[in-house]
Amino acid sequence: MDAWAVPSLFAVIFMVGLTFFVVARRPPSLLWPALPSTFVAAALFAAGDLLASLLRPLVEALEREPR
């Protein structure tokens, strides 16, 4: 497992929780359109990073397998 999998997991959990918090307690009207979308984008980026770090050993093992 990649060393960055655990921090990526924490980032996903943190960003999803922060997104729910922002949606539950609406920010001022000027920040409302941008803040939740920024947090969702950051959560998607962290989730993609987590999937990439978890799937990398599997892909490398499949590439080494003789055909």
N, C-alpha and C positions, 0 to 999 in steps of 0.2 A: 504494500500500500504506500502511496506517495505521502511524503511528510506534510504536504499542504492539504490533505483531506480533512484533518481535524479543524484547522482554522477555517476552511471553507464551510464545513458543517456549522460551526459557530456563527459564521457570517450569514448563512441562510436563515438560521433560527432567529438571529438578532434582527435581520431585515424584515422577515415576515412578522415578527412581534411588533416591531416599530411601525410597520404599515398598518396593522390592526389598531394600534394605539392612535395613529394619526387619523384613521377613518372614524374611530369611536369618538375622539375629541377633536372636532374640526378646528383646523387652524384659522387664522384670519382670512377673510375672503380673497385677499391678494395672493396668498400662498396656496389656497385650496386646489387650484388646477395642477400646479406644478409639483407640490410636495408629495402627494401619494404616487403620482406617476414616476417620480424620481426614485422613490423607495421601491416600487415594483420593478423598475428597470435594474436597480442594484441587486434585488433579490434574485431576479432571473440570471443576471451575470454570475452571482455567487453560486447558484444552483448549477449552471453550466460548468463552472470551474470544478465544482464538487463531482459532477458526473464524469468530467474528463479525467480527473485524478483517480477516481475509482475504477474507471473502465480501461485506463492505460495498461495495467498489467495483463488484463484479459486480452486486449488487442495484441500486445507483444507476445503473449503465449501462443495465440493463434497464428501469428506470423512465423514463429519458429517451428511450428508443427510441420513435419514433412508431408508432402502431398502425394 
